[in-house]
Amino acid sequence: MINFLKYWPIYLITSCLIISIGVFAIWRYGLVLSIDFTGGSVSEYQFDKNIENSKVEAIVRKQNINLVLLQSEGQDYKIQTGPIDEKQELALREELKNELGLKKIELKRFESVGATLGTEKLQKTAIAALISAIGILLYMLFAFKKITHGLSAVIAMLHDTLILFGMYVLLTGLFGAQIDTLFVTAVLTTAAFSVHDTIVVFDKIRELQKHSGEDIGILANKALTETMVRSVNNSLTIILMLIPLAIFGGETIRFFAAALLIGTISGTYSSPFIATPVLVGFEKLGKRRGRGA
């Protein structure tokens, strides 16, 4: 048996450090929302030669279009603006072609979302996240018949969500990622994955409690020792699939895979090193209060 809980201060410091980096990233770069939530338009073009971003930006602003984001990779350019219609996009494309002296400009993608629809999506996303947290708490209460198990699982889930948000915002500042509906999918998937691993450990602790009257700390260490290899192996199969997608995938799938990768690593870490120590702490606190009563 390995005494995992002996090092709980290290786990706490590690988590606080990573979350602090994420909070700094949020303060430094802010939450960059995609048009899914803010409304607006995205136009993706392929030019026949490389053009400086500043020249493209000047032409967009000359058209009295609100420029939100301009990204380029080789001869591919992504322009995110306030809401524009197809006629305005066509006029912008023609202006870019004429002003930049391009022989050919190919429209690869044009998407427009109204501001009202974007706000509605943001509200629905927040409601969905809240319902999922409540649902997880209720399920843990039903499965384990103890509030401590539900609270421990939710704390670990919030831990993973904070880390995912912070690290993803760091990707926003460094590589231009945006918070979109796929990121929300990654957040909810991370929450489910975190709780899945936590249930495995908690169920093992409950099984050991049925056959032993040992201290909860000892039982937790035994449960972690027996389930750790299985959890790590399961996570590695996901991580090894996500790494190449995050590195070589297209822009949309790359950031989605990166979010899932962060969430998978965090979820694998939080179940044994956050949820379990918190549960042990709750159980010991409950016993002390029972003795005091």
C-alpha positions as CSV (number, residue, x, y, z in Angstrom):
1,M,0.0,0.0,0.0
2,I,1.3,3.5,-0.9
3,N,0.5,6.4,1.4
4,F,-0.8,8.8,-1.2
5,L,-2.6,11.0,1.3
6,K,0.7,11.7,3.2
7,Y,1.5,14.2,0.4
8,W,-1.8,16.1,0.4
9,P,0.0,19.5,1.0
10,I,1.9,19.0,-2.2
11,Y,-1.3,18.3,-4.1
12,L,-2.9,21.5,-2.7
13,I,0.1,23.7,-3.5
14,T,0.3,22.3,-7.0
15,S,-3.4,22.9,-7.7
16,C,-3.2,26.4,-6.2
17,L,-0.2,27.2,-8.4
18,I,-1.8,26.0,-11.6
19,I,-5.1,27.8,-10.8
20,S,-3.1,31.0,-10.0
21,I,-1.4,30.8,-13.4
22,G,-4.9,30.5,-15.0
23,V,-6.3,33.4,-13.0
24,F,-3.4,35.5,-14.2
25,A,-4.0,34.5,-17.8
26,I,-7.7,35.5,-17.5
27,W,-6.6,38.8,-16.0
28,R,-4.0,39.3,-18.7
29,Y,-5.9,38.2,-21.8
30,G,-9.5,38.2,-20.7
31,L,-12.2,35.8,-22.0
32,V,-12.1,35.9,-25.8
33,L,-15.6,34.7,-26.8
34,S,-16.3,33.4,-30.4
35,I,-19.2,34.6,-32.4
36,D,-21.1,31.6,-31.0
37,F,-21.7,33.8,-27.9
38,T,-21.1,37.4,-28.9
39,G,-22.7,37.4,-32.4
40,G,-20.8,38.6,-35.5
41,S,-19.3,37.2,-38.6
42,V,-16.3,35.2,-39.6
43,S,-14.8,35.3,-43.1
44,E,-11.9,33.0,-44.0
45,Y,-10.0,33.7,-47.2
46,Q,-7.1,32.2,-49.1
47,F,-5.0,34.8,-50.9
48,D,-2.6,34.0,-53.8
49,K,0.3,35.7,-51.9
50,N,1.3,36.6,-48.4
51,I,0.0,40.0,-47.2
52,E,0.9,41.8,-43.9
53,N,-1.9,41.7,-41.4
54,S,-1.7,45.5,-40.9
55,K,-2.6,46.1,-44.6
56,V,-5.6,43.7,-44.4
57,E,-6.7,45.4,-41.1
58,A,-6.6,48.8,-42.7
59,I,-8.8,47.8,-45.6
60,V,-11.4,46.2,-43.3
61,R,-11.6,49.3,-41.1
62,K,-11.9,51.4,-44.2
63,Q,-15.1,49.6,-45.0
64,N,-16.5,50.8,-41.7
65,I,-16.7,47.2,-40.4
66,N,-16.0,46.5,-36.7
67,L,-12.9,44.3,-36.7
68,V,-12.8,41.9,-33.7
69,L,-10.0,39.5,-34.7
70,L,-7.5,39.0,-37.6
71,Q,-5.4,35.9,-37.8
72,S,-3.3,34.6,-40.6
73,E,-1.4,31.4,-41.3
74,G,0.6,31.4,-44.6
75,Q,-1.8,32.6,-47.2
76,D,-4.9,31.8,-45.2
77,Y,-6.6,34.7,-43.3
78,K,-9.4,34.6,-40.8
79,I,-11.3,37.9,-40.2
80,Q,-13.8,38.1,-37.3
81,T,-16.0,41.2,-37.4
82,G,-19.3,42.6,-36.2
83,P,-22.4,41.2,-38.0
84,I,-22.3,41.7,-41.7
85,D,-24.4,40.2,-44.5
86,E,-23.4,38.5,-47.7
87,K,-23.4,41.7,-49.7
88,Q,-21.1,43.4,-47.3
89,E,-18.8,40.3,-47.3
90,L,-18.7,40.4,-51.1
91,A,-17.9,44.1,-51.1
92,L,-15.1,43.5,-48.6
93,R,-13.7,40.7,-50.7
94,E,-13.6,42.8,-53.8
95,E,-12.0,45.6,-51.9
96,L,-9.3,43.3,-50.5
97,K,-8.6,42.0,-54.0
98,N,-8.3,45.4,-55.6
99,E,-6.4,47.2,-52.8
100,L,-3.9,44.4,-52.2
101,G,-3.3,43.7,-55.9
102,L,-4.4,40.1,-55.7
103,K,-5.1,38.0,-58.8
104,K,-7.3,35.6,-56.8
105,I,-9.0,35.5,-53.4
106,E,-10.9,32.4,-52.4
107,L,-13.7,32.5,-49.8
108,K,-13.2,29.3,-47.7
109,R,-15.9,30.1,-45.1
110,F,-18.4,32.7,-44.2
111,E,-20.6,32.5,-41.1
112,S,-22.7,35.0,-39.4
113,V,-24.5,34.8,-36.0
114,G,-26.9,37.5,-34.6
115,A,-26.1,39.1,-31.3
116,T,-29.4,38.0,-29.8
117,L,-28.8,34.4,-30.7
118,G,-25.3,34.6,-29.3
119,T,-26.6,36.0,-25.9
120,E,-29.2,33.2,-25.8
121,K,-26.5,30.6,-26.4
122,L,-24.4,32.0,-23.5
123,Q,-27.4,31.9,-21.2
124,K,-28.3,28.3,-22.1
125,T,-24.7,27.2,-21.7
126,A,-24.5,28.6,-18.2
127,I,-27.8,26.9,-17.3
128,A,-26.6,23.6,-18.8
129,A,-23.4,23.8,-16.7
130,L,-25.4,24.5,-13.5
131,I,-27.8,21.7,-14.2
132,S,-24.9,19.3,-14.8
133,A,-23.3,20.2,-11.5
134,I,-26.6,19.8,-9.6
135,G,-27.2,16.5,-11.4
136,I,-23.8,15.1,-10.4
137,L,-24.4,16.1,-6.8
138,L,-27.7,14.4,-6.7
139,Y,-26.4,11.3,-8.4
140,M,-23.5,11.0,-5.9
141,L,-26.1,11.4,-3.1
142,F,-28.2,8.6,-4.6
143,A,-25.2,6.3,-5.2
144,F,-23.4,6.7,-1.9
145,K,-26.1,8.0,0.4
146,K,-23.7,10.6,1.9
147,I,-23.5,14.4,1.2
148,T,-19.7,14.2,1.8
149,H,-19.2,12.1,-1.3
150,G,-21.3,14.5,-3.5
151,L,-19.5,17.6,-2.2
152,S,-16.1,16.0,-2.7
153,A,-16.9,15.1,-6.3
154,V,-18.3,18.6,-7.0
155,I,-15.2,20.3,-5.5
156,A,-13.0,18.1,-7.7
157,M,-15.1,19.0,-10.7
158,L,-14.9,22.7,-10.0
159,H,-11.1,22.3,-9.6
160,D,-10.9,20.7,-13.0
161,T,-13.1,23.4,-14.5
162,L,-11.0,26.2,-13.1
163,I,-7.8,24.6,-14.4
164,L,-9.4,24.1,-17.9
165,F,-10.6,27.6,-18.1
166,G,-7.3,29.1,-17.0
167,M,-5.1,27.0,-19.2
168,Y,-7.4,27.5,-22.2
169,V,-7.3,31.3,-21.8
170,L,-3.5,30.9,-21.7
171,L,-3.9,29.3,-25.1
172,T,-6.0,32.2,-26.2
173,G,-3.2,34.6,-25.4
174,L,-0.5,32.5,-26.9
175,F,-2.1,30.9,-30.0
176,G,-5.4,32.8,-30.6
177,A,-7.9,30.2,-29.2
178,Q,-11.5,31.3,-28.6
179,I,-14.1,30.1,-26.2
180,D,-16.8,28.6,-28.4
181,T,-19.5,25.8,-28.2
182,L,-16.8,23.1,-28.7
183,F,-15.0,24.5,-25.6
184,V,-18.2,24.2,-23.6
185,T,-18.5,20.6,-24.8
186,A,-14.9,20.0,-23.6
187,V,-15.8,21.5,-20.2
188,L,-18.9,19.2,-19.7
189,T,-16.9,16.2,-21.0
190,T,-14.1,17.0,-18.5
191,A,-16.7,17.2,-15.7
192,A,-18.1,13.8,-16.6
193,F,-14.7,12.2,-16.9
194,S,-13.6,13.7,-13.5
195,V,-16.7,12.3,-11.8
196,H,-16.3,8.9,-13.5
197,D,-12.8,8.4,-12.1
198,T,-13.9,9.8,-8.7
199,I,-16.8,7.2,-8.5
200,V,-14.3,4.4,-9.2
201,V,-12.2,5.4,-6.2
202,F,-15.1,6.2,-3.9
203,D,-16.8,2.9,-4.7
204,K,-13.6,1.0,-3.9
205,I,-13.4,2.9,-0.5
206,R,-17.0,1.9,0.2
207,E,-16.3,-1.8,-0.7
208,L,-13.3,-1.8,1.7
209,Q,-15.3,-0.2,4.5
210,K,-17.8,-3.1,4.3
211,H,-15.1,-5.6,5.2
212,S,-12.9,-3.5,7.5
213,G,-13.2,-1.1,10.4
214,E,-9.9,0.6,9.7
215,D,-9.4,4.3,9.6
216,I,-10.8,6.1,6.5
217,G,-7.3,7.4,5.7
218,I,-5.9,3.9,5.5
219,L,-8.8,2.6,3.4
220,A,-8.5,5.5,1.0
221,N,-4.8,4.8,0.5
222,K,-5.6,1.1,-0.2
223,A,-8.3,2.1,-2.7
224,L,-6.0,4.5,-4.5
225,T,-3.2,1.9,-4.6
226,E,-5.6,-0.6,-6.2
227,T,-7.2,1.8,-8.7
228,M,-4.3,4.1,-9.7
229,V,-2.8,1.9,-12.4
230,R,-6.3,1.3,-14.0
231,S,-7.1,5.1,-14.0
232,V,-3.7,6.1,-15.5
233,N,-3.9,3.4,-18.2
234,N,-7.5,4.5,-19.1
235,S,-6.4,8.2,-19.3
236,L,-3.3,7.4,-21.4
237,T,-5.4,5.8,-24.1
238,I,-7.3,9.1,-24.4
239,I,-4.2,11.3,-24.0
240,L,-2.2,9.5,-26.7
241,M,-5.1,10.1,-29.1
242,L,-5.6,13.8,-28.3
243,I,-1.9,14.8,-28.5
244,P,-1.5,14.4,-32.3
245,L,-5.0,16.0,-32.8
246,A,-3.9,19.0,-30.7
247,I,-0.6,19.3,-32.6
248,F,-1.6,18.5,-36.2
249,G,-5.4,19.1,-36.3
250,G,-7.1,22.0,-38.1
251,E,-7.7,25.2,-36.2
252,T,-11.1,24.2,-34.8
253,I,-10.3,20.6,-33.9
254,R,-6.9,21.5,-32.6
255,F,-8.1,23.8,-29.8
256,F,-11.0,21.4,-29.0
257,A,-8.5,18.5,-28.6
258,A,-6.2,20.7,-26.5
259,A,-9.1,21.5,-24.2
260,L,-10.0,17.9,-23.9
261,L,-6.3,17.1,-23.2
262,I,-6.1,19.6,-20.4
263,G,-9.4,18.3,-19.0
264,T,-8.3,14.7,-19.2
265,I,-5.0,15.3,-17.4
266,S,-6.7,17.4,-14.7
267,G,-9.5,14.9,-14.2
268,T,-7.1,12.0,-13.9
269,Y,-5.1,14.1,-11.3
270,S,-8.1,15.4,-9.3
271,S,-9.9,12.1,-8.5
272,P,-7.1,10.6,-6.4
273,F,-5.3,13.8,-5.3
274,I,-8.2,16.3,-4.7
275,A,-11.5,14.4,-4.4
276,T,-10.1,11.6,-2.1
277,P,-8.3,13.9,0.4
278,V,-11.3,16.1,0.6
279,L,-13.6,13.1,1.2
280,V,-11.2,11.9,3.9
281,G,-11.2,15.3,5.5
282,F,-15.0,15.5,5.5
283,E,-15.3,12.0,7.0
284,K,-12.8,12.7,9.8
285,L,-14.4,16.0,10.6
286,G,-17.8,14.3,10.8
287,K,-16.4,11.7,13.2
288,R,-14.9,14.4,15.4
289,R,-18.2,16.3,15.6
290,G,-20.0,13.0,16.4
291,R,-17.6,12.4,19.3
292,G,-18.0,15.9,20.5
293,A,-21.8,15.6,20.5
